[in-house]
Amino acid sequence: MWYLAGLFKRELMKEINMLNFIKDVLDHMPSDWLNLTTHRLDIYDESQAKTEFLKQFETLYKANNSETSALDKLPTAYDYIRLGHPLSCILEWGIAHINKLHPDNVISFSSQTTPILAVLRKNLLDHKNTQIIYNGDLPAFFDADIVRRVYGYTFELKKVEKTTAIPEFNGTTIFISKHEDISAIELSPTIDFSVSLLGHLGSILVVNGEQNKNYISEIQHVRRRETIAMTPADCLAALKLLVTQSSVENERKNLEANKSSVSTSIKEITGTTTMPLVASSGLSIQYAIMMGLIHDALENHKGKTIKFIVPPNCYGGTNDQARRVAACLDTVEVVDLPVDGDNEMVQSIDRILDDIASEDAVPYIIAEIPTNPRVEVPNLLKLKAVLTKERKTSKGEMAIDPVFILDQTFCPNVHFLGDGEILSTMRAISYASGSKFPSGGQCTAGYCVGNNKAEALMEKIEKHLALCDNEATALQYEILAKQLPSMNQRIIDAYKNTREFVDFIHDTLPAAKINFVSEELADEGFTPSVFSLDLPTKGHTDEERETYKRALNLKLINLMISEIPNESKFCVSYGQLKGCYWTIPATSTQGTTKEGDKDYIVRASLSPNLDLELHKKVFLQFVEEI
């Protein structure tokens, strides 16, 4: 007995020491942990991510070193806030320690629903049975019927009073519970996955048992593509609850006022009148759009194949998510839409819509205007003509009209959908990543709007945004309410800097191919602050020329960030409040894109606030060195 008492005392002291260390870390953490939404690609190793961060964090813990200078040297955790970040890693590490689990087995979500959907997705693909057990009440927005009909997931749903009442089951058991104590995780041999609901903070999913380790990367990928990790601010709140052992507080004040302000701003910016929807990230809103449109097609076009038409070289998250949805549903397919270089968007859409009409399928088009990374804008009058053209099926019947889903992140200020605008006469939806211009890089929230013809579709999208519990958080609404009113002016100022820098590069290095909007397009309102640069190369073979160019890309970026470290970053960002951001799309935004469709060029984005003359000076230095 004395041995057990001593063991308990030692374990209790270890837990107290660990919680005290976390408290010290929160007191001394770098400000970037709370405020940064993007990462430095030059110090980021995706394959190590959480592991590398926590390994070095453990070293600090054992040395009881919580100094800001030490914490600031820790490597980047995950890719950036959407998938995970330092505070989410520490929250997961702390809960794991208390429950004697490996940190990889603890995964935080901003959503209460999506961790459940993540397990259901893998079991669908693995043809494995699932039972969802819960005590108390399920989240009101978890609609089991829609999850079965629209997402294609199968499961049994049972309520129990105690975990001892969980029945034996041939398959996977998910246990859902609500706790006042954030660290309380109910695990037993009958539970494979425990989901603790934490109110407005989100949820904590725990993977139980060696036999379920193969779920971890799949669950993390859902967190990366269809939702986000618990946000830094909410992780900070959760960690404070962890160290004080107190309960979850109510939602932030002024939420309704901030929502109203954001809605008004988005309507003014987009020139639309329908109610905007605001999500926790750009991909969260895109997922709601996709699932809402699938839901509509299942109800209004029963038995017909659903075709999502997607550029193969567009943002990797868009591409990957579309294919992930199609992988789960027999009725959904992805069709490649060539849009850049030798391929012209309007011609490609026309040809593909003719084919889909012939098959009597349901066409949904996802496209970026301007395109990424080539910054091309199609002929909009021709685009309108192609989208509104009446088509016939192979049987001579009227084909289903397309829905155009526009990723407007590069130019969120252009009016596409309002009355009398170019996309007002067909069903169209536009969305934007909020980590760019809408928030100035201060949060990940994204939004979407529909034109009047898409109003019924917006109702379905709203339903799936709620079902996935992917609405923007209170702090995200607060940030957007503050930043959106100045967005259009920031876009104008950033464009001026970009145009001046592009003109300088053209004069200084005329052999380089610059992808940017023309002066004529800018006069029409297309004023992006991003351009791509195809640097001149040399060599005797295609392979030699490509190798030389890729090395030159890195030479330019490394020179910029080493000479101007306070402003130039090796980063995927865009629309930030200050600085200049450099990336190579093939190794960042196109990470999951097929190799043949990747762009090994330099992409740069300028903010309204930077030392442009210094950037010109360093670029000139680069030219003189090659």
C-alpha atoms as one frame of an Amber mdcrd trajectory, in Angstrom:
protein
   0.000   0.000   0.000   2.821   2.406   0.921   4.396   1.716  -2.478   1.183
   2.690  -4.321   0.824   5.811  -2.177   4.404   6.807  -3.019   3.838   6.144
  -6.696   0.670   8.251  -6.670   2.504  11.071  -4.910   5.340  11.016  -7.468
   2.866  11.049 -10.365   0.967  13.909  -8.758   4.175  15.919  -8.349   5.113
  15.279 -11.989   1.702  16.561 -13.097   1.993  19.652 -10.885   5.496  20.360
 -12.244   4.277  19.942 -15.818   1.321  22.280 -15.285   3.571  24.851 -13.594
   5.936  24.677 -16.565   3.044  25.261 -18.998   1.966  28.245 -16.875   5.494
  29.685 -17.121   5.538  29.061 -20.886   2.265  30.973 -21.296   3.739  33.868
 -19.330   6.850  34.023 -21.556   5.684  32.756 -24.970   6.677  34.695 -28.115
   3.885  36.973 -29.375   4.022  35.221 -32.777   2.594  32.080 -31.189  -0.674
  33.902 -30.720  -0.678  36.251 -33.701   1.166  34.626 -36.628  -0.900  32.826
 -39.276   1.922  31.842 -41.625   5.277  30.128 -41.438   8.819  30.550 -42.691
   9.298  27.870 -45.331  13.067  28.083 -44.939  12.888  26.786 -41.333   9.996
  24.372 -41.811  10.285  20.609 -42.205   6.794  19.234 -42.847   7.747  15.597
 -42.190   8.909  16.530 -38.658   6.429  19.334 -37.798   4.782  18.498 -34.466
   7.410  15.851 -33.608  10.340  18.230 -34.054   8.635  21.022 -32.130   7.651
  18.805 -29.188  11.017  17.037 -29.034  12.782  20.350 -28.473   9.957  21.571
 -26.214  10.450  18.450 -24.040  14.150  19.333 -23.751  13.196  22.776 -22.422
  10.701  21.159 -20.031  13.333  18.834 -18.579  15.678  21.813 -18.152  12.818
  23.890 -16.700  13.642  26.571 -19.262  10.649  28.699 -20.228  12.584  31.811
 -21.239  11.155  33.691 -24.227  14.494  33.528 -26.046  14.517  29.713 -25.772
  10.888  29.351 -26.838  11.496  31.647 -29.807  14.125  29.243 -31.186  11.740
  26.273 -31.353  11.082  25.052 -34.919   7.801  25.708 -36.710   4.978  23.482
 -35.463   2.910  21.944 -38.286   2.480  24.107 -41.363   0.634  27.072 -39.859
  -2.472  27.807 -37.855  -4.941  25.828 -39.955  -3.337  22.416 -39.325  -1.665
  23.182 -36.024   0.666  25.566 -34.242   2.794  25.849 -31.076  -0.120  26.366
 -28.679  -2.186  23.482 -30.101   0.875  21.219 -29.818   1.440  22.235 -26.182
  -2.251  21.736 -25.341  -2.154  18.257 -26.866   1.162  17.516 -25.120  -0.224
  18.595 -21.731  -3.407  16.517 -22.029  -1.338  13.557 -23.232   1.002  13.811
 -20.234  -1.873  13.900 -17.748  -3.485  10.847 -19.360  -0.198   8.978 -20.016
  -0.648   9.033 -23.771   1.651   9.834 -26.683   1.093  13.456 -27.841   0.410
  12.245 -31.398  -2.726  10.529 -30.050  -4.261  13.831 -28.906  -5.643  16.104
 -31.653  -7.425  19.415 -31.043 -10.135  20.808 -33.316 -11.883  24.159 -33.541
 -14.925  22.108 -34.609 -16.935  19.743 -32.421 -18.267  17.720 -35.375 -15.301
  17.279 -37.694 -13.266  14.873 -35.502 -16.244  12.503 -35.670 -16.465  12.953
 -39.453 -12.709  12.298 -39.730 -13.028   8.828 -38.200 -16.179   8.097 -40.227
 -14.333   9.064 -43.426 -11.500   6.607 -42.854 -13.925   3.838 -41.897 -15.939
   4.482 -45.070 -12.809   4.035 -47.187 -11.726   1.009 -45.118 -15.244  -0.563
 -45.195 -15.328  -0.683 -41.405 -18.341  -0.430 -39.089 -18.687   2.458 -36.621
 -20.786   3.019 -33.523 -21.075   6.501 -32.023 -21.745   6.366 -28.292 -22.580
   9.483 -26.308 -23.766  10.607 -22.904 -25.602  13.849 -22.337 -26.633  15.493
 -25.608 -25.031  15.459 -29.021 -24.271  18.877 -30.522 -27.549  20.254 -31.891
 -25.993  20.766 -35.326 -24.973  17.079 -35.727 -27.631  15.891 -38.184 -27.196
  12.109 -38.408 -29.568  11.798 -41.362 -27.637  14.312 -43.494 -24.288  12.775
 -42.492 -25.560   9.434 -43.785 -27.326  10.682 -46.940 -24.954  13.396 -48.161
 -21.532  12.395 -46.784 -22.153   8.689 -47.353 -21.008   7.699 -43.854 -22.578
   4.725 -42.075 -22.788   4.348 -38.297 -24.937   3.334 -35.363 -25.877   5.978
 -32.798 -26.430   5.033 -29.132 -26.827   6.975 -25.887 -25.428   5.576 -22.609
 -25.251   6.863 -19.037 -21.806   5.393 -18.235 -18.866   4.077 -20.255 -19.343
   0.691 -18.569 -22.595   0.422 -20.550 -20.840   0.637 -23.936 -21.700  -2.568
 -25.821 -19.156  -4.801 -27.537 -18.942  -3.961 -31.220 -17.380  -5.431 -34.334
 -15.760  -2.238 -35.608 -14.858   1.207 -34.277 -16.363   2.861 -31.209 -16.373
   6.669 -30.924 -17.311   7.976 -27.481 -18.538  11.595 -27.241 -18.767  13.407
 -23.928 -18.829  16.863 -22.348 -16.558  17.655 -19.394 -15.995  20.635 -17.141
 -12.410  19.410 -16.637 -10.537  19.948 -19.911  -8.010  17.178 -19.146 -10.608
  14.525 -18.281 -10.505  11.882 -21.002 -12.673   8.792 -20.633 -10.889   5.782
 -22.075 -11.606   2.094 -21.713 -10.790  -0.974 -23.824 -14.186  -0.602 -25.529
 -13.434   2.964 -26.717 -11.344   3.519 -29.864 -11.757   7.291 -30.079 -12.793
   9.710 -27.363 -14.149  13.118 -28.392 -14.419  15.689 -25.584 -16.690  18.621
 -26.464 -15.417  21.942 -25.107 -18.178  24.345 -26.082 -17.074  27.313 -28.200
 -13.403  26.275 -27.858 -13.955  23.171 -30.018 -13.034  19.622 -29.110 -10.236
  17.229 -28.224 -10.012  13.868 -29.992  -7.984  11.080 -28.391  -6.878   8.033
 -30.372  -6.917   5.022 -28.034  -4.768   1.935 -28.515  -1.944   0.799 -30.750
  -4.448  -0.717 -33.197  -5.755   2.762 -34.078  -2.428   4.540 -34.700  -2.940
   4.298 -38.454  -5.859   6.751 -38.107  -3.698   9.609 -36.812  -2.306  10.959
 -40.090  -5.728  10.586 -41.771  -7.423  12.543 -38.968  -4.755  15.237 -39.146
  -5.302  15.496 -42.900  -9.025  16.117 -42.353  -8.009  18.841 -39.884  -5.773
  20.299 -42.579  -8.271  20.218 -45.449 -11.834  20.382 -44.126 -11.528  22.383
 -40.919  -8.813  23.846 -38.650  -7.042  23.040 -35.416  -8.287  24.793 -32.291
  -7.221  28.406 -32.852  -4.261  29.923 -30.983  -6.536  32.173 -28.912  -8.819
  29.273 -27.971  -5.818  27.018 -27.263  -4.482  29.707 -24.964  -7.837  29.783
 -23.154  -7.860  25.975 -22.974  -4.292  25.875 -21.610  -5.215  28.418 -18.932
  -8.148  26.183 -17.983  -5.771  23.215 -17.900  -3.339  24.858 -15.478  -6.036
  26.383 -13.244  -8.363  23.342 -13.441 -11.315  25.688 -14.041 -14.249  25.265
 -16.426 -14.917  26.699 -19.902 -16.184  30.278 -19.847 -18.916  31.718 -22.025
 -18.386  33.011 -25.561 -16.689  36.361 -26.184 -18.817  39.515 -25.839 -19.916
  41.669 -28.802 -20.181  38.612 -31.062 -23.504  39.596 -32.636 -22.335  43.178
 -33.235 -19.146  41.908 -34.889 -21.117  39.448 -37.033 -23.374  42.258 -38.206
 -20.392  44.482 -38.994 -18.635  41.713 -40.953 -21.796  40.908 -42.920 -22.284
  44.569 -43.838 -18.653  44.937 -44.923 -18.705  41.793 -47.078 -21.903  42.899
 -48.835 -20.383  46.314 -49.559 -17.071  44.833 -50.746 -18.701  42.245 -53.033
 -21.701  44.317 -54.152 -24.099  41.535 -53.160 -27.310  41.464 -51.122 -27.586
  37.815 -50.024 -26.398  36.908 -46.525 -22.644  36.099 -46.467 -21.329  33.014
 -44.675 -18.142  33.211 -42.612 -16.080  30.107 -41.806 -13.024  29.236 -39.743
 -10.830  29.130 -42.895 -10.942  29.384 -46.671 -10.980  25.593 -46.982 -13.703
  25.342 -44.321 -15.975  27.527 -46.439 -14.991  25.650 -49.601 -15.913  22.350
 -47.929 -19.319  23.757 -46.946 -19.812  24.911 -50.547 -18.942  21.485 -51.962
 -21.117  19.530 -49.530 -23.994  22.006 -49.860 -23.954  21.675 -53.638 -23.784
  17.893 -53.425 -26.777  17.989 -51.059 -28.703  20.147 -53.547 -27.846  17.818
 -56.449 -28.952  14.732 -54.499 -32.337  16.360 -53.888 -32.919  18.041 -57.259
 -31.023  15.796 -59.701 -31.512  12.340 -58.255 -29.327   9.588 -59.720 -27.156
  11.935 -61.784 -23.376  12.108 -61.586 -21.949  15.233 -59.956 -18.863  16.686
 -61.658 -16.552  19.166 -59.935 -14.453  20.895 -62.591 -11.177  22.027 -60.994
  -7.909  23.461 -62.413  -5.196  20.835 -61.805  -2.576  23.475 -60.899  -4.713
  25.677 -58.641  -4.118  26.007 -54.917  -3.217  22.548 -53.629  -5.795  22.645
 -50.833  -8.615  23.223 -53.310  -7.370  20.456 -55.562  -6.805  17.982 -52.751
 -10.108  18.669 -51.004 -12.123  18.183 -54.206 -10.481  14.833 -54.840 -10.946
  13.785 -51.207 -14.685  14.459 -51.456 -14.898  12.524 -54.724 -13.043   9.578
 -53.150 -15.864   9.176 -50.612 -18.865   9.368 -52.949 -19.552   7.191 -55.984
 -21.769   9.903 -57.471 -19.018  12.578 -57.434 -16.144  12.941 -59.907 -13.399
  15.537 -60.462 -12.714  16.804 -63.984  -9.456  18.654 -64.728  -9.854  22.234
 -66.011  -6.687  23.470 -67.783  -6.532  27.258 -67.324  -2.939  28.520 -67.564
  -0.236  28.974 -70.155  -1.204  27.331 -73.451  -4.679  26.566 -72.079  -7.392
  29.219 -72.014  -9.994  29.023 -69.226 -13.085  29.903 -71.300 -12.315  27.436
 -74.090 -11.623  24.698 -71.543 -14.884  25.366 -69.698 -16.875  25.408 -72.947
 -15.477  22.064 -74.057 -15.923  20.411 -70.664 -19.481  21.710 -70.172 -20.418
  20.329 -73.604 -19.125  16.901 -72.556 -20.895  17.003 -69.181 -24.161  18.154
 -70.792 -23.977  15.219 -73.172 -23.687  12.879 -70.161 -26.611  14.652 -68.397
 -24.421  15.202 -65.331 -24.393  18.048 -62.772 -21.582  20.588 -63.447 -19.923
  22.556 -60.640 -16.911  24.689 -61.642 -14.274  25.846 -59.141 -11.899  28.433
 -60.601  -9.564  31.220 -59.471  -9.697  34.673 -61.080  -6.957  35.788 -61.431
  -5.403  32.336 -61.698  -2.692  31.159 -59.316   0.231  31.421 -59.864   0.133
  32.779 -63.431  -2.146  35.723 -62.511  -4.273  35.419 -65.658  -7.792  36.812
 -66.130 -10.038  35.275 -68.798 -12.181  37.272 -71.207 -15.138  37.829 -68.891
 -17.721  38.476 -71.602 -16.795  35.188 -73.259 -16.861  33.476 -69.847 -20.387
  34.776 -69.269 -21.482  33.551 -72.699 -20.076  30.071 -72.074 -21.635  29.795
 -68.612 -25.096  30.924 -69.775 -25.102  28.925 -73.019 -27.995  26.466 -73.297
 -26.811  22.893 -73.802 -28.572  19.654 -74.614 -28.032  16.135 -73.365 -27.289
  13.283 -75.764 -31.054  12.622 -75.699 -31.860  16.167 -76.789 -33.162  17.302
 -73.396 -32.129  20.521 -71.629 -28.876  20.004 -69.747 -28.415  21.109 -66.138
 -26.976  24.623 -65.931 -23.591  24.946 -64.218 -22.787  26.597 -60.899 -19.667
  28.772 -61.067 -17.690  28.779 -57.798 -15.148  31.588 -57.883 -12.091  31.677
 -55.648 -11.667  35.447 -55.462  -8.786  35.504 -52.963  -6.372  37.404 -55.236
  -8.894  40.173 -56.009 -11.657  40.097 -53.391 -12.634  43.704 -54.209 -13.846
  42.999 -57.775 -17.645  42.963 -58.172 -18.612  39.760 -59.981 -21.999  38.815
 -58.518 -24.099  41.918 -57.833 -27.004  43.070 -60.017 -25.796  43.898 -63.522
 -22.330  42.410 -62.933 -20.696  39.846 -65.200 -21.708  36.763 -63.178 -25.165
  37.956 -62.087 -27.186  36.069 -64.699 -26.140  32.500 -63.832 -25.862  30.645
 -60.541 -22.572  31.816 -59.036 -20.850  31.794 -55.666 -17.639  33.557 -54.714
 -15.374  32.940 -51.738 -12.109  34.267 -50.309  -9.455  33.110 -47.882  -9.612
  35.386 -44.866  -5.959  34.960 -43.917  -5.135  37.150 -46.903  -6.572  40.646
 -47.461  -9.772  40.323 -45.373  -7.863  40.029 -42.082  -4.463  41.311 -43.214
  -2.970  37.977 -42.198  -4.284  38.123 -38.630  -6.665  35.128 -38.766  -7.596
  32.267 -41.091 -11.358  32.911 -41.392 -12.828  32.807 -44.909 -16.185  33.841
 -46.328 -18.495  33.232 -49.276 -21.333  35.097 -50.964 -23.842  34.078 -53.602
 -25.663  36.060 -56.261 -29.460  36.237 -56.229 -29.775  33.173 -58.462 -27.753
  31.119 -55.949 -29.810  32.051 -52.881 -31.313  28.559 -52.505 -27.820  27.052
 -52.753 -26.566  29.358 -50.011 -29.149  27.877 -47.646 -27.689  24.411 -48.243
 -24.140  25.704 -47.821 -25.114  27.337 -44.524 -26.552  24.029 -43.329 -23.265
  22.217 -43.966 -21.155  24.996 -42.487 -23.212  24.568 -39.300 -23.195  20.754
 -39.435 -19.381  20.705 -39.623 -19.243  23.352 -36.859 -16.916  25.371 -39.058
 -18.317  28.870 -38.545 -15.712  31.533 -37.723 -14.844  31.911 -34.052 -15.743
  34.986 -32.001 -12.193  36.354 -32.182 -12.076  35.773 -35.946 -15.274  37.824
 -36.324 -13.721  40.520 -34.126 -10.581  40.671 -36.290 -12.577  40.764 -39.542
 -14.856  43.490 -38.140 -11.737  45.568 -37.506  -9.870  44.807 -40.752 -12.506
  44.542 -43.499 -13.395  48.261 -43.634  -9.825  49.142 -44.693  -9.390  46.205
 -47.084 -10.083  47.948 -50.385  -7.647  50.758 -49.630  -4.978  48.231 -48.620
  -5.531  46.424 -51.929  -5.021  49.669 -53.870  -1.853  50.572 -51.963  -0.373
  47.077 -52.274  -1.090  47.028 -56.019   0.792  50.324 -56.478   3.861  48.831
 -54.797   3.574  45.660 -56.861   3.187  47.484 -60.171   6.249  49.617 -59.416
   8.318  46.554 -58.449   7.176  44.609 -61.526   8.102  47.528 -63.787  11.517
  47.719 -62.102  12.159  43.997 -62.614  11.073  44.285 -66.255  13.603  47.068
 -66.847  16.380  45.473 -64.776  16.019  41.863 -65.954  14.140  41.956 -69.292
  14.946  38.285 -69.991  12.680  37.209 -67.119   9.055  36.345 -67.857   6.749
  38.171 -65.466   3.180  36.992 -64.931   1.085  39.945 -63.806  -2.077  41.753
 -64.855  -1.885  44.255 -67.692  -2.518  47.978 -67.190  -5.821  47.492 -69.042
  -6.980  44.785 -66.595  -5.930  46.963 -63.678  -8.121  49.760 -65.085 -11.003
  47.257 -65.024 -10.441  46.709 -61.294  -8.096  43.708 -61.231  -5.385  44.999
 -58.931  -3.685  41.988 -57.312  -0.498  42.439 -55.326   1.020  39.135 -56.348
   3.082  38.261 -59.421   5.095  35.279 -60.576   8.549  35.372 -62.045  10.009
  32.899 -64.543  13.719  33.632 -64.270  16.035  33.318 -67.295  17.975  30.093
 -67.396  20.807  28.396 -69.282  22.043  24.912 -70.052  22.397  22.455 -72.942
  19.408  20.245 -72.091  15.903  20.788 -70.676  17.017  19.072 -67.481  20.060
  21.326 -67.098  17.971  24.441 -67.741  15.326  23.374 -65.215  17.946  22.542
 -62.576  19.665  25.902 -63.087  16.378  27.821 -62.866  15.289  26.072 -59.663
  18.608  26.927 -58.025  18.248  30.517 -59.223  14.757  30.723 -57.686  16.187
  29.847 -54.280  19.155  32.171 -54.756  16.809  35.114 -55.279  14.546  34.256
 -52.341  17.424  33.564 -49.969  19.095  36.855 -50.908  15.882  38.794 -50.276
  15.167  37.274 -46.862  18.796  37.490 -45.704  19.253  41.114 -46.789  15.798
  42.307 -45.660  14.943  39.953 -42.758  12.459  42.336 -41.138  10.309  42.582
 -44.268  11.044  39.814 -46.761   9.849  36.338 -45.750  10.020  32.910 -47.388
   6.336  32.363 -46.903   3.062  31.522 -48.683   1.332  34.619 -47.354  -0.561
  37.254 -49.296  -2.457  40.394 -48.360  -0.517  40.996 -45.150  -0.403  44.402
 -43.489   3.337  44.813 -44.053   6.362  43.192 -45.705   7.020  41.138 -48.830
   6.452  37.398 -49.184   8.216  34.948 -51.466   7.412  31.353 -52.324   7.784
  28.672 -54.984   4.244  27.388 -55.686   5.422  23.873 -56.562   6.797  23.390
 -53.047   4.170  25.327 -51.082   0.677  26.205 -52.330   0.750  23.358 -54.875
   2.083  20.837 -52.355  -0.472  18.115 -53.153  -0.792  18.946 -56.849   0.314
  16.348 -59.405   4.011  16.824 -60.240   3.411  17.549 -63.936   1.055  20.419
 -63.058   3.366  22.152 -60.570   4.960  25.538 -61.184   8.650  25.807 -60.253
   8.699  29.582 -60.517   8.992  32.395 -57.976   5.793  33.941 -56.632   6.047
  37.237 -54.773   3.401  39.261 -52.975   3.817  42.805 -51.712   1.960  44.583
 -48.942   0.872  48.230 -48.682   3.677  48.845 -46.189   7.274  47.978 -47.109
  10.604  49.556 -48.049  10.229  49.238 -51.806  13.482  51.025 -52.613  15.429
  48.541 -50.498  13.751  45.626 -52.306  14.724  47.164 -55.640  18.301  47.585
 -54.428  18.602  43.933 -53.350  16.994  42.698 -56.585  19.531  44.720 -58.555
  22.265  43.035 -56.504  20.786  39.661 -57.519  20.823  40.630 -61.197  24.442
  41.700 -60.975  25.414  38.341 -59.432  23.893  36.096 -62.128
